[in-house]
């Protein structure tokens, strides 16, 4: 069995670096909450940490809700981030 841990760490590091460059930028967040529930919101990327990142969700119901996701959520496609205007994925290299 091949050890894929270094590869996963490199992918997580690249995602974190890409997100760090976009702090303060608007993103479209599509999160799979399970049981066929998918939530889409506009958000502002607030902070990145070693294992997770934080976005501030912009909704009419609650004007300032902070939510955190792990980089693994992006890898497993539980969370998808895209450009708000073009709907292009932020990590097109991840689907290769």
Secondary structure, DSSP 8 states (H G I E B T S, - for coil): ----HHHHHHHHHHHHHHHHTTTT-EEEEEEEEETTEEEEEEEEEEEE-SSEEEEEEE-SS-S-EEEEEEHHHHHTTSEEEE-TTT--BTTGGGG-
